[in-house]
Amino acid sequence: MFTINDLRIPLLAAPMAGGPSTAALVAAAAQAGGLGMLAAGYKTVTAMANEIEVARELSCNRLGVNLFVPAAMPGSAGSSPAGGADRAARVAEYGHVLEAEAQRYAVTLPTPDPADTDGYTEKIAYLLRYPVPLVSFTFGLPQPEIVERLHDVGTHLTLTVTDAAEARAAVARGADSLCVQGPDAGGHRGTHAADRSPGRQSLTALLTELAQLTVLPLIAAGGVGSGADVRKLVAAGASAVQLGTLLLRTPESGAQQTHKDALASGEYTGTSVTRAFSGRAARGLTNRFIREHDGQAPAAYPEVNQLTRPLRAAAARAGDPDGLALWAGTGFRHSRAEPAQRVITELWRDAYPQQPAT
Ligand SMILES: Cc1cc2nc3c(=O)[nH]c(=O)nc-3n(C[C@H](O)[C@H](O)[C@H](O)COP(=O)(O)O)c2cc1C
């Protein structure tokens, strides 16, 4: 079975759903000596399978695949206790608030479907039939039966955690490593219950605490932009470090050009954590949409994500960064429009200049 310690350079290209993660980015991470992750979220099983096959070929089968655990799945730790009519009413209320946005972008808002599982069962079935070296989960824990079956086919399981309680649950569930996501991370927080406020403990403090709690390898994620960041996280107990925002502007990243440009434009000077786009807490560049709607959305994922999808798609078509979810971590100023293999290799050299060149 693959282990994190097999990596020549313990750096991972983070799974980034919605376009940024591509087979080319995975291949670049593998060529640098690290590991690239594909993001299966928001994709059909067919799209996921096609991307895996291309990435397998380009990376000599050195890849991981990341899945969202749906809250609607019985037995997942992501299951939200909040539900029923009250939740539906709060989603409908936010839908009314978003009517002005729908008019601005000339789109119709859909009727949300809380039962949508993003093809989770079919994706797991594919990964059991055609195993990949590593599968990671976010937004909750996979059911024990899924853990057992993925282990049976030789897959390494990484479970995302954002605090010590989630880490204990992930260890008990049978994780082979933990992806420890700190508060500076770009994109969605992996917090198991969507309606909980994500932890604010610094990533180094969280790693130090978790290193006392488990011997499993810890993959640190969130806010990494420099070699000094990598060294600090390794010193705090990380076995590997995961890079998201730093890779968003690379040519291999499939992020929208509007998103890439916004990161570099200087027009956006900070990031915020908001539920406005999806109902789950996520960090992005503070743009008009966040300024106008932060605090209005209920903690209802996937419904809010479904509601804003046509708005985000229309903003993307119009090249309007102020209506897009410009996901980014606090280190966004470090993201560079240079080949991903170079960005990863240079980050490692910057962290450990004394080591022989790889
Ligand atoms: C655009 C974007 C999309 C993301 N999508 C996912 C995802 O699909 N699954 C996941 O586990 N994490 C996702 N994340 C979080 C990353 O895996 C990682 O934890 C985060 O990028 C680390 O913080 P950084 O961006 O500051 O490096 C996403 C992050 C970004 C920026």
The ligand as a Tripos MOL2 file, in Angstrom:
@<TRIPOS>MOLECULE
LIG
   31    33     1     0     0
SMALL
NO_CHARGES

@<TRIPOS>ATOM
      1 C1        -10.2170   26.4530   -5.3480 C.3       1 LIG1
      2 C2        -10.1500   25.4570   -4.2230 C.ar      1 LIG1
      3 C3        -10.9100   24.2980   -4.2910 C.ar      1 LIG1
      4 C4        -10.8330   23.3440   -3.2610 C.ar      1 LIG1
      5 N1        -11.5400   22.1710   -3.3770 N.ar      1 LIG1
      6 C5        -11.3430   21.1860   -2.4500 C.ar      1 LIG1
      7 C6        -11.8920   19.8880   -2.6460 C.ar      1 LIG1
      8 O1        -12.5390   19.6030   -3.6510 O.2       1 LIG1
      9 N2        -11.6710   18.9630   -1.6870 N.ar      1 LIG1
     10 C7        -10.9090   19.2230   -0.5660 C.ar      1 LIG1
     11 O2        -10.7290   18.3340    0.2630 O.2       1 LIG1
     12 N3        -10.3670   20.4330   -0.3720 N.ar      1 LIG1
     13 C8        -10.5480   21.4050   -1.2930 C.ar      1 LIG1
     14 N4         -9.9340   22.6170   -1.1270 N.ar      1 LIG1
     15 C9         -9.0510   22.8140    0.0430 C.3       1 LIG1
     16 C10        -7.6470   22.3150   -0.3070 C.3       1 LIG1
     17 O3         -7.6410   20.9220   -0.4410 O.3       1 LIG1
     18 C11        -6.6250   22.6870    0.7790 C.3       1 LIG1
     19 O4         -7.0370   22.2410    2.0340 O.3       1 LIG1
     20 C12        -6.3940   24.1800    0.8130 C.3       1 LIG1
     21 O5         -6.2790   24.6890   -0.4940 O.3       1 LIG1
     22 C13        -5.1280   24.4890    1.5780 C.3       1 LIG1
     23 O6         -5.0220   25.8550    1.8000 O.3       1 LIG1
     24 P1         -4.2670   26.8460    0.7850 P.3       1 LIG1
     25 O7         -5.2170   27.0670   -0.3230 O.co2     1 LIG1
     26 O8         -4.0600   28.0540    1.6200 O.co2     1 LIG1
     27 O9         -3.0080   26.1670    0.3500 O.co2     1 LIG1
     28 C14       -10.0070   23.5880   -2.1340 C.ar      1 LIG1
     29 C15        -9.2540   24.7650   -2.0710 C.ar      1 LIG1
     30 C16        -9.3060   25.6840   -3.1090 C.ar      1 LIG1
     31 C17        -8.4420   26.9190   -3.0240 C.3       1 LIG1
@<TRIPOS>BOND
     1     1     2 1
     2     2     3 ar
     3     2    30 ar
     4     3     4 ar
     5     4     5 ar
     6     4    28 ar
     7     5     6 ar
     8     6     7 ar
     9     6    13 1
    10     7     8 2
    11     7     9 ar
    12     9    10 ar
    13    10    11 2
    14    10    12 ar
    15    12    13 ar
    16    13    14 ar
    17    14    15 1
    18    14    28 ar
    19    15    16 1
    20    16    17 1
    21    16    18 1
    22    18    19 1
    23    18    20 1
    24    20    21 1
    25    20    22 1
    26    22    23 1
    27    23    24 1
    28    24    25 2
    29    24    26 1
    30    24    27 1
    31    28    29 ar
    32    29    30 ar
    33    30    31 1
@<TRIPOS>SUBSTRUCTURE
     1 LIG1         1 GROUP 0 **** ****
